[in-house]
């Protein structure tokens, strides 16, 4: 799979943890950012980026290639990563 996967999460979010575990179990490489652990300008900048992709700014926000999936939607994630 050659699509870049980026996951915006909260460290305290059960759905976010489930998403990361699912991606780990699928053995795909991904980057993630626990937004609630960021500070100051870095946090504000990331939140602005997320709002462009997901106006409700809810978590997890998952970007797979050019597709945005909001929330842990296993079937959509599986399809987007080609499983």
Buried (B, 14 or more C-beta within 10 A) or exposed (E): EEBEBBBBBBEEBEBBBEBBEBBEEBEBEBEBBBBEEBEEEEBEEBEEBBEEBBEEBBBBBBBBEEEBBBBBBEEBBEEBBEE
